[in-house]
């Protein structure tokens, strides 16, 4: 029977960040993921300076071998409506490819890796967990995203949650002809909101790569049609090439505060999207994934090997302090009022910059979280 001090299920930014912090404190950490890395990951793919700081990422070193697209502006508006461009004097985010970033973070974590194998069984044995009849550990950390098997074990029902955001996205390397036809600037991602303000589409160029996607609240069965219409809008406006691939990939996430998930139990914690921590307005998952991982690691170290739920409770308190109280549904209010406000406010330069971009997407009001 293999043993470890902590088993992390999921090798994305949440899992690798938690692993790295625990390794700094001398814990023997094993990261399990059903995929082999590097692997494709559905995500628009950008990180703010706050995430760079939390990850302690050397952008110069990282950018020498990986895509790191500086972002200094945004084009925003309504789908089938007008748009405005908001420019910043400095870099406010960086475009990345998740297949590169996730592999980089996982490899540098210092944890032992068990890739290409998913969680199949989880049995409690006294104060330890027996995983897949092969691993014994006192602590299991679920970092496997919205459909994380550890979250399911703790009672989550991701397929039945109507408050989840369903999204589809594609990222592909453009041909020379497609690059010439693409009018999206690398330093200016484009964000177009649905008129019901329950979702938005994006178009993001990272060097030779183009990422297009759309997410919407509770609309999985209509999502393909929404994506088709959104791409048609982009083509009609001349923003993207006419001959983009059609192989869009889906994923889902739960916005923080929309529906509560149990996030800890005896010998068990959830981090990142597994804990339902995506930013409610933008859907960003990387920042809350990294920050929750750091908070979980600090709680685990302070627990000193006693992982009863009472000892892990400070993790829940840290989440509440950092991310705030539960929020009201983003879709509240009469539909006609939401539509009217969308049309008026998204055409206002002050509101777009200081609310939509600075607060919803860049979180400039919130200081970066530093690792211990």
Phi, psi and omega in degrees: 000124178282143180236156174203161178284331179206137174249125178251123181260102182124123186256018178285192182303325178294310182295315183291324179292318178296317180300315182298317179295318179293324178295325177301331181262014172086008179281145175274111187245134175243127177254125179248136176212141182289342181262156168270140180256147357291148179221155178289145179221125180291116183185141176301317169089065166217156181230140179276164175305329178296322177291319176304316180293315181297325179279350187052049184269125175278101186295327178296314180292316182295317185291345179290333184236357184225159176294125177215089187269111177296140179244125180233004181199165175221142168256123184228154177174196176260145172299130184069015179237196178280177179209160176227156178251129178248122182250148179241152180286340182227173177292127181249350176197173177227133173279135180226165171254124185299327179299329179276310185297314183297319179294318179301311182295321181293317182294327182275353184296333182082003180276158169286142185243138173231089187260157182076018179218124180266170176284121182250325181212148183216113186231134178277132178226090184069241178259013182235162174252139173254117186250125179055027181057022186221342185233133177245127182209148177278349187216128176242129181244119180273116181226031188261025176080191186303324182259025182306130180295333177291320176297320177299318179299327181273005173110359179291145177233073189300326181290341184257001185272107183285349179271355178292152176265126176261138183221152171228145187206155173221141173227126184216156176276125184281147172285166176305320179294320179292322177298319180293327182277341184280123181263000178283127179276142182299326182272004184226082174301152182244129183236124181233119186273146172290151184293336177276359179058027176255010179180175178204159175250159181222157176217121192221122179259131178233088184065240180273359182258144178235131179242125180230136179195173178206139176234147182210145182291124172056036186233036185301322184283346177252002191294319181300321178293320179296318179297316180300315180293321180295315178296324176298319176299314180297320179292318181297326178276355180076020183280325184233162177297156180286335189251046179287155176297160181250006185272069178285148181241144185257157171203178181212158176207160182249116179295142179299133176090347182282325178202132187279138169247146172293124189250353177206156177201183178303119177066028187205137177220152172244142178227159176064215181298334176299329180268359180071054188245010182300144180299130188298320185276318186261338184080005180301133180246340186291313181299307178297332177296311181293315183293320177295326178296319178294320179293320178296317180297317178298320178295317181296315180297317180294333181291339174062033178095350176264102187253030171296155186302327180297324181284338180266355183302328177304336177298315179298321179294319178297319179298316182295320179294318184285313188259351174089180181286171177300144183256157173287158179302135180294346182260016183288155178098158181299144183299319182296326180291318178299317181297318180296312180298321180300313182296322182282308188289324181287351173264000181263121185296321180295311180298317182299314183288309191275337179254298185298308185275301185298317185268311186286319188256322184261340178055043182292344179283350186244123181293156178293149176264130181258142174292154178294000000 
